[in-house]
């Protein structure tokens, strides 16, 4: 049960009498979003191409077709690769680059469309290995870019999918990519507030809880006498005896928001998540105080204090319970 805040003017807050939350604040979006992911993919793509360019010796300089024909006739060509009129090849011995800067063994040339020579006969005579590829329609720059980025985008989408699945296990769509939605007061499904009139068979318990209801309704009178609000009320009993209904009735009688949570939902594999959820729950309740927090099945995180997890340290269950 959250500590009540000092009395405030409630004339402009009709939601308090119904136990409903105030209007939700605009959602905050993560900076970057999909634009940031796409920008990251582009940067990774460019860096990868730059790095690979250092390890790629390329196809060699472009030489004239006349020079290529001379090298074939001299028997200095070992193999060529042809795609349409474009020819790439490998020399046996190094030759000086036409512009005089270094030597080359790999080369590229272009066969003229009007050429009518005995190139094939010369290649066969010199035992040159010939590899050819059929000519296909050239793709546009945009198509080539999309095909190059497709694997990277698939990896990014896979990472986002896995991250969201993991964050769902950590309590919502936040987790790794953002924050989960904060707890909100329970909405009244029927529009009728639950009161003690809806509870039967436990008159003694109702009588004891009437003091809590009266304190929530008239906190100033109790403070004037030096009385303090109880930190909490422990409701014990087998399942189905009306513990949740009784807690809702207390909130309904007092006209305060009602927060409900299950203790088993606080525990996760990652240490500290449960304690963080408890702090967030109480923080949201204090914003609309006075309010009532009902934690069901709290025995699921009950344990002997300091028992540890076999190693003598604090585990997630103990941290959550201490919080």
Beta strands, then each sheet from edge to edge (+ up, - down):
strand 1: 61-62
strand 2: 77-83
strand 3: 86-96
strand 4: 103-110
strand 5: 129-133
strand 6: 257-262
strand 7: 291-296
sheet 1: 1+ 4+ 3- 2+ 5+
sheet 2: 6+ 7+
end
